[in-house]
Amino acid sequence: MSSRTRSRGIKTAAGIHTVHIPRQRGRRSQPFVVVVPEHPSLTREALGFLGRLLWRFRGALAPTGLALLAWPLTALLHALAWWSGLLLAPVAAAPLLWLGIMQRRHPARTSVLAWRSGLTVLVTAALAWVAFAAGFGPLAGPLPLIWLLAWLTAQTAWLIVRSR
């Protein structure tokens, strides 16, 4: 090891490596000291494991991400403009319009109609929740329970569709 990077006479804790970056020529400042722990902490290991796990299954957890994003978004809308719920309310009818158009253009029976109807009910409920949460706040009345039921249904349906 070069004498320029080897530590001389500095006491450090066990398991910690120190590297001194030598002073630049012509400067009168003290050298930088970089201290790097040898092993990451248990908290860092657990958070890293959780992060890698979430990243690995990010496609399967898309409804969960959207559902978790809806809470702060609607809380912010409620805090800044409570009347935004009135603007979002007609949007909740869009899935019903979609179902009518799809049934007229491409008539379906049995399982396709069941999936279309289920999707329409779920998206209508989610958009109605967004409108109500923006108007009254995401914690008002039964809105947390409706959010939970819509999230569980969406996540379950998403996993079923992805497994096919």
PALO-969309 format. One line per field, with one value per atom (N, C-alpha, C, CB): atom name; x, y, z; residue in one letter. Coordinates in steps of 0.05 Angstrom, whole numbers. Each point is the difference from the previous one (the first is absolute). Glycine has a CB too. Layout:
<rs>
doza: (CA  ...)
xx: (X  ...)
yy: (Y  ...)
zz: (Z  ...)
martor: (A  ...)
</rs>
This chain:
<rs>
doza: (N  CA  C  CB  N  CA  C  CB  N  CA  C  CB  N  CA  C  CB  N  CA  C  CB  N  CA  C  CB  N  CA  C  CB  N  CA  C  CB  N  CA  C  CB  N  CA  C  CB  N  CA  C  CB  N  CA  C  CB  N  CA  C  CB  N  CA  C  CB  N  CA  C  CB  N  CA  C  CB  N  CA  C  CB  N  CA  C  CB  N  CA  C  CB  N  CA  C  CB  N  CA  C  CB  N  CA  C  CB  N  CA  C  CB  N  CA  C  CB  N  CA  C  CB  N  CA  C  CB  N  CA  C  CB  N  CA  C  CB  N  CA  C  CB  N  CA  C  CB  N  CA  C  CB  N  CA  C  CB  N  CA  C  CB  N  CA  C  CB  N  CA  C  CB  N  CA  C  CB  N  CA  C  CB  N  CA  C  CB  N  CA  C  CB  N  CA  C  CB  N  CA  C  CB  N  CA  C  CB  N  CA  C  CB  N  CA  C  CB  N  CA  C  CB  N  CA  C  CB  N  CA  C  CB  N  CA  C  CB  N  CA  C  CB  N  CA  C  CB  N  CA  C  CB  N  CA  C  CB  N  CA  C  CB  N  CA  C  CB  N  CA  C  CB  N  CA  C  CB  N  CA  C  CB  N  CA  C  CB  N  CA  C  CB  N  CA  C  CB  N  CA  C  CB  N  CA  C  CB  N  CA  C  CB  N  CA  C  CB  N  CA  C  CB  N  CA  C  CB  N  CA  C  CB  N  CA  C  CB  N  CA  C  CB  N  CA  C  CB  N  CA  C  CB  N  CA  C  CB  N  CA  C  CB  N  CA  C  CB  N  CA  C  CB  N  CA  C  CB  N  CA  C  CB  N  CA  C  CB  N  CA  C  CB  N  CA  C  CB  N  CA  C  CB  N  CA  C  CB  N  CA  C  CB  N  CA  C  CB  N  CA  C  CB  N  CA  C  CB  N  CA  C  CB  N  CA  C  CB  N  CA  C  CB  N  CA  C  CB  N  CA  C  CB  N  CA  C  CB  N  CA  C  CB  N  CA  C  CB  N  CA  C  CB  N  CA  C  CB  N  CA  C  CB  N  CA  C  CB  N  CA  C  CB  N  CA  C  CB  N  CA  C  CB  N  CA  C  CB  N  CA  C  CB  N  CA  C  CB  N  CA  C  CB  N  CA  C  CB  N  CA  C  CB  N  CA  C  CB  N  CA  C  CB  N  CA  C  CB  N  CA  C  CB  N  CA  C  CB  N  CA  C  CB  N  CA  C  CB  N  CA  C  CB  N  CA  C  CB  N  CA  C  CB  N  CA  C  CB  N  CA  C  CB  N  CA  C  CB  N  CA  C  CB  N  CA  C  CB  N  CA  C  CB  N  CA  C  CB  N  CA  C  CB  N  CA  C  CB  N  CA  C  CB  N  CA  C  CB  N  CA  C  CB  N  CA  C  CB  N  CA  C  CB  N  CA  C  CB  N  CA  C  CB  N  CA  C  CB  N  CA  C  CB  N  CA  C  CB  N  CA  C  CB  N  CA  C  CB  N  CA  C  CB  N  CA  C  CB  N  CA  C  CB  N  CA  C  CB  N  CA  C  CB  N  CA  C  CB  N  CA  C  CB  N  CA  C  CB  N  CA  C  CB  N  CA  C  CB  N  CA  C  CB  N  CA  C  CB  N  CA  C  CB  N  CA  C  CB  N  CA  C  CB  N  CA  C  CB  N  CA  C  CB  N  CA  C  CB  N  CA  C  CB  N  CA  C  CB  N  CA  C  CB  N  CA  C  CB  N  CA  C  CB  N  CA  C  CB  N  CA  C  CB  N  CA  C  CB)
xx: (17  -17  18  -37  30  15  0  -10  31  1  -18  47  -56  -18  -29  29  -36  -28  -1  -11  33  0  -4  30  -48  -4  23  -50  57  23  -8  31  -31  -4  -28  46  -66  -27  -15  0  -12  -14  -29  30  -40  -27  -13  11  -37  -14  5  -35  31  4  -19  17  -8  -18  -4  -22  36  -3  26  -35  34  24  0  0  22  2  20  -11  4  18  3  -16  41  6  6  18  -32  6  21  -47  70  22  -6  31  -18  -3  9  7  -21  7  24  -48  64  24  -9  28  -15  -6  -23  18  -32  -23  9  -33  21  7  -22  28  -47  -22  7  -33  17  4  -10  -4  16  -9  -28  48  -62  -26  4  -21  3  0  -27  32  -31  -24  -1  1  -23  -4  -22  16  -10  -19  -3  12  -37  -3  4  -32  43  6  -26  44  -63  -25  -23  20  -40  -24  -16  -2  -13  -15  -23  12  -24  -22  -24  16  -21  -22  5  -7  31  7  -3  32  -25  -4  -29  43  -60  -28  -14  0  7  -11  9  -1  25  10  -15  45  -49  -15  -28  28  -41  -28  -1  -10  29  1  4  18  1  4  -24  48  -62  -24  -23  13  -16  -21  7  -10  35  9  -4  33  -28  -3  -29  40  -59  -28  -15  3  10  -13  -23  43  -42  -21  -25  33  -29  -22  -13  22  -7  -11  -9  30  -36  -8  -26  22  -43  -23  5  -27  46  6  14  5  13  13  -20  41  -59  -21  -18  2  -9  -17  14  -23  48  15  5  22  -20  4  -26  35  -58  -26  -4  -19  29  -4  12  0  26  10  -11  41  -46  -11  -27  25  -43  -26  0  -19  38  2  10  10  8  10  -22  46  -61  -23  -20  7  -13  -19  10  -16  41  11  2  26  -19  3  -26  46  -62  -25  -20  26  -42  -20  -21  6  -10  -19  9  -15  40  10  -16  46  -57  -17  -25  16  -26  -23  9  -20  44  10  6  19  -11  7  -24  44  -66  -24  -10  -12  10  -9  19  -24  49  20  -6  35  -49  -6  -20  8  -23  -19  14  -36  61  14  1  27  -22  1  -27  35  -57  -26  -4  -19  28  -1  17  -8  32  18  -14  40  -53  -13  -22  11  -26  -21  11  -28  49  12  12  10  4  12  -21  38  -60  -21  -14  -6  5  -13  18  -26  52  18  8  17  -12  10  -17  47  -71  -17  14  -41  37  14  -21  45  -39  -17  18  -36  25  13  23  -15  39  22  11  12  -13  10  -18  19  -45  -18  3  -32  38  4  25  -23  45  25  -4  27  -41  -5  -17  3  -24  -17  15  -39  55  16  20  -5  18  19  -14  29  -52  -16  -8  -17  8  -8  24  -37  59  24  11  11  -9  11  -20  26  -52  -20  2  -30  33  4  25  -25  47  25  -2  25  -36  -3  -20  11  -32  -18  14  -39  56  15  18  -2  16  17  -15  30  -54  -17  -9  -15  6  -9  23  -37  60  24  10  11  -12  9  -19  22  -48  -20  -1  -25  26  -4  25  -47  68  24  1  1  23  2  -7  35  -37  -7  -28  47  -64  -27  -18  7  -23  -20  10  -32  18  8  21  -45  57  19  24  -15  27  22  -7  19  -43  -9  -5  -21  9  -4  26  -43  63  26  13  6  -9  12  -13  10  -36  -14  7  -37  38  7  29  -33  51  28  2  15  -28  2  -11  -3  -20  -12  18  -45  56  17  25  -19  32  24  -5  18  -39  -7  -6  -18  2  -6  26  -47  64  25  17  -2  4  17  -12  15  -42  -13  4  -34  31  4  29  -38  57  28  9  8  -22  8  -9  -2  -16  -11  19  -46)
yy: (-23  23  25  -25  44  24  16  2  12  15  24  -14  22  23  -7  18  -44  -7  -16  0  -8  -15  19  -35  27  17  -3  -4  26  0  10  7  -25  9  9  12  -17  8  -25  38  -35  -22  0  1  -24  -3  -24  21  -22  -23  -25  31  -54  -25  -4  -20  10  -5  24  -34  56  24  5  19  -15  7  29  -46  59  28  4  13  5  6  30  -40  49  28  9  -2  22  11  21  -9  7  18  29  -38  56  28  8  9  9  9  19  -5  5  17  29  -35  51  29  8  1  -19  7  -3  -15  30  -1  -12  41  -55  -12  -28  27  -37  -27  -20  16  -40  -20  -11  -13  3  -12  -28  25  -32  -27  -13  15  -38  -15  -24  16  -19  -23  -17  26  -51  -19  -23  14  -20  -23  -26  26  -46  -25  -15  -2  1  -14  19  -43  41  17  -8  7  11  -6  -19  45  -56  -18  14  -27  52  15  5  23  -17  4  -26  36  -58  -26  -6  -17  22  -6  19  -15  40  19  -7  35  -44  -8  -25  20  -39  -24  7  -27  44  8  15  3  15  15  -18  39  -58  -19  -17  -1  -7  -16  15  -25  50  17  5  21  -16  5  -25  34  -57  -25  -5  -19  25  -5  25  -39  59  25  -2  22  -40  -3  -12  -6  -13  -13  19  -44  64  18  27  -22  23  26  11  -15  -1  11  11  -32  19  9  27  -47  51  26  22  -24  18  20  6  -16  -4  4  17  -44  39  15  29  -43  46  27  16  -18  5  14  14  -34  24  12  28  -45  49  27  19  -19  8  16  12  -28  11  9  18  -41  35  18  28  -40  40  26  15  -19  4  13  10  -30  15  9  25  -47  47  23  25  -32  29  24  9  -15  -4  7  -22  25  -21  -20  -4  11  10  -1  -17  45  -55  -17  -27  21  -28  -24  3  -9  34  5  -3  31  -24  -2  -29  46  -62  -28  -19  10  -1  -17  -10  24  -7  -10  -21  44  -42  -19  -29  37  -40  -26  -15  17  -2  -12  -10  30  -23  -8  -30  41  -57  -29  -12  -3  15  -10  7  6  17  8  -19  48  -55  -18  -28  24  -34  -26  1  -9  30  2  0  25  -9  1  -27  48  -61  -26  -21  11  -11  -19  5  -5  30  6  -8  38  -31  -6  -29  46  -58  -28  -14  12  -22  -13  -25  17  -20  -23  -14  24  -49  -16  -15  -5  -6  -17  13  -39  27  8  28  -48  54  27  22  -21  16  20  2  -10  -12  1  16  -45  40  15  30  -41  47  28  13  -10  -3  11  3  -21  1  2  23  -49  51  22  28  -30  31  25  7  -9  -10  5  9  -34  20  6  28  -48  55  26  22  -21  16  20  5  -15  -6  3  15  -43  37  14  29  -42  49  28  15  -13  -1  13  5  -23  4  4  24  -49  52  23  26  -28  28  24  7  -10  -10  4  8  -32  19  6  27  -48  57  27  21  -17  10  18  1  -7  -16  -2  -8  -12  4  -9  -30  41  -53  -29  -16  8  6  -14  4  5  7  7  -24  47  -52  -21  -27  35  -49  -27  0  -15  37  1  -18  46  -48  -19  -29  32  -40  -27  -5  -1  20  -3  -2  26  -9  -1  -28  49  -60  -26  -22  16  -16  -20  2  0  25  4  -8  37  -31  -8  -31  43  -56  -29  -13  2  8  -11  5  8  16  6  -16  46  -49  -15  -29  32  -43  -28  -5  -4  21  -2  3  18  0  5  -25  49  -62  -24  -23  15  -17  -21  4  -5  29  6  -4  33  -26  -3  -29  45  -62  -28  -16  2  9  -14  3  8)
zz: (0  0  0  24  -39  -2  26  -49  55  24  -1  7  -31  -2  8  -37  35  7  26  -49  60  25  23  -19  38  24  19  -5  17  18  28  -39  58  27  7  -1  -15  6  10  -34  58  12  -10  41  -50  -9  13  -44  44  12  -16  17  -4  -13  -23  43  -65  -23  -18  28  -23  -17  -14  31  -56  -16  -6  -21  23  -6  -23  47  -64  -23  0  -27  27  -1  -28  47  -56  -26  4  -19  6  6  -8  -7  21  -4  -28  49  -62  -26  2  -17  -3  1  -1  -22  37  0  17  -45  57  18  29  -35  52  28  17  -7  -5  15  9  -26  45  11  -21  48  -48  -19  8  -9  -11  5  13  -39  56  12  -6  38  -51  -7  18  -48  62  18  -11  41  -47  -11  19  -48  57  17  -16  30  -17  -14  -7  24  -6  -4  3  17  -35  3  25  -50  61  24  -7  19  2  -4  -12  39  -32  -11  -30  44  -51  -29  -15  13  -2  -13  -4  21  0  -2  -21  48  -48  -19  -29  36  -39  -26  -10  11  7  -8  -8  32  -16  -6  -27  49  -53  -26  -24  26  -23  -22  -5  11  10  -3  -14  41  -33  -13  -29  44  -49  -28  -17  16  -5  -15  -8  24  -6  -5  -6  30  -41  -6  -19  9  -29  -19  13  -35  54  13  21  -7  16  20  -11  32  -57  -13  13  -42  47  13  28  -27  41  27  -2  16  -35  -3  -7  -15  -3  -7  23  -47  62  24  21  -9  13  20  -10  16  -42  -11  2  -31  31  1  27  -32  54  26  1  21  -25  2  -22  21  -45  -21  7  -33  43  7  25  -20  38  24  -9  30  -49  -10  -15  -3  -13  -14  19  -38  59  20  15  5  1  15  -17  28  -53  -18  -13  -8  -1  -14  5  -36  57  6  -22  48  -64  -22  -23  13  -12  -22  0  4  19  0  -18  47  -49  -18  -29  35  -41  -27  -8  3  17  -5  0  21  -9  2  -28  42  -62  -26  -13  -7  14  -11  10  -1  23  11  -18  46  -63  -19  -25  18  -23  -24  -5  5  16  -5  -9  34  -24  -10  -29  46  -54  -28  -17  13  -3  -14  -3  19  2  -2  -21  48  -49  -20  -28  33  -38  -26  -8  7  11  -6  -6  29  -14  -5  -26  49  -57  -26  -23  22  -21  -21  -2  4  19  2  20  -13  6  20  12  -25  50  14  18  -1  6  18  19  -35  55  20  14  -26  24  16  -8  6  -32  -9  11  -42  42  11  30  -37  50  29  7  4  -19  5  -6  -11  -11  -6  21  -48  57  21  26  -22  30  24  -1  6  -29  -3  1  -28  16  1  28  -46  61  28  17  -4  0  16  -7  2  -27  -8  8  -38  35  9  30  -38  53  29  7  7  -21  5  -7  -8  -14  -8  18  -47  55  19  27  -22  30  25  -2  9  -32  -5  2  -29  17  0  29  -47  61  28  18  -7  3  17  -5  0  -25  -7  12  -42  43  11  30  -41  54  28  16  -10  -3  13  0  29  -32  -2  25  -33  56  25  9  13  -30  8  -2  -15  35  0  -8  -10  -9  -8  -22  13  -20  -22  4  -9  33  3  -5  33  -24  -4  -30  46  -60  -29  -14  3  5  -12  4  8  16  6  -17  47  -49  -15  -30  34  -44  -29  -5  -3  22  -4  0  23  -3  1  -26  50  -59  -24  -24  19  -22  -23  0  0  24  1  -6  34  -24  -5  -29  46  -58  -29  -17  9  -1  -15  1  11  12  2  -15  45  -46  -15  -30  36  -45  -29  -8  2  15  -7  0  20  -6  1  -24  50  -65  -24  -23  15)
martor: (M  M  M  M  S  S  S  S  S  S  S  S  R  R  R  R  T  T  T  T  R  R  R  R  S  S  S  S  R  R  R  R  G  G  G  G  I  I  I  I  K  K  K  K  T  T  T  T  A  A  A  A  A  A  A  A  G  G  G  G  I  I  I  I  H  H  H  H  T  T  T  T  V  V  V  V  H  H  H  H  I  I  I  I  P  P  P  P  R  R  R  R  Q  Q  Q  Q  R  R  R  R  G  G  G  G  R  R  R  R  R  R  R  R  S  S  S  S  Q  Q  Q  Q  P  P  P  P  F  F  F  F  V  V  V  V  V  V  V  V  V  V  V  V  V  V  V  V  P  P  P  P  E  E  E  E  H  H  H  H  P  P  P  P  S  S  S  S  L  L  L  L  T  T  T  T  R  R  R  R  E  E  E  E  A  A  A  A  L  L  L  L  G  G  G  G  F  F  F  F  L  L  L  L  G  G  G  G  R  R  R  R  L  L  L  L  L  L  L  L  W  W  W  W  R  R  R  R  F  F  F  F  R  R  R  R  G  G  G  G  A  A  A  A  L  L  L  L  A  A  A  A  P  P  P  P  T  T  T  T  G  G  G  G  L  L  L  L  A  A  A  A  L  L  L  L  L  L  L  L  A  A  A  A  W  W  W  W  P  P  P  P  L  L  L  L  T  T  T  T  A  A  A  A  L  L  L  L  L  L  L  L  H  H  H  H  A  A  A  A  L  L  L  L  A  A  A  A  W  W  W  W  W  W  W  W  S  S  S  S  G  G  G  G  L  L  L  L  L  L  L  L  L  L  L  L  A  A  A  A  P  P  P  P  V  V  V  V  A  A  A  A  A  A  A  A  A  A  A  A  P  P  P  P  L  L  L  L  L  L  L  L  W  W  W  W  L  L  L  L  G  G  G  G  I  I  I  I  M  M  M  M  Q  Q  Q  Q  R  R  R  R  R  R  R  R  H  H  H  H  P  P  P  P  A  A  A  A  R  R  R  R  T  T  T  T  S  S  S  S  V  V  V  V  L  L  L  L  A  A  A  A  W  W  W  W  R  R  R  R  S  S  S  S  G  G  G  G  L  L  L  L  T  T  T  T  V  V  V  V  L  L  L  L  V  V  V  V  T  T  T  T  A  A  A  A  A  A  A  A  L  L  L  L  A  A  A  A  W  W  W  W  V  V  V  V  A  A  A  A  F  F  F  F  A  A  A  A  A  A  A  A  G  G  G  G  F  F  F  F  G  G  G  G  P  P  P  P  L  L  L  L  A  A  A  A  G  G  G  G  P  P  P  P  L  L  L  L  P  P  P  P  L  L  L  L  I  I  I  I  W  W  W  W  L  L  L  L  L  L  L  L  A  A  A  A  W  W  W  W  L  L  L  L  T  T  T  T  A  A  A  A  Q  Q  Q  Q  T  T  T  T  A  A  A  A  W  W  W  W  L  L  L  L  I  I  I  I  V  V  V  V  R  R  R  R  S  S  S  S  R  R  R  R)
</rs>
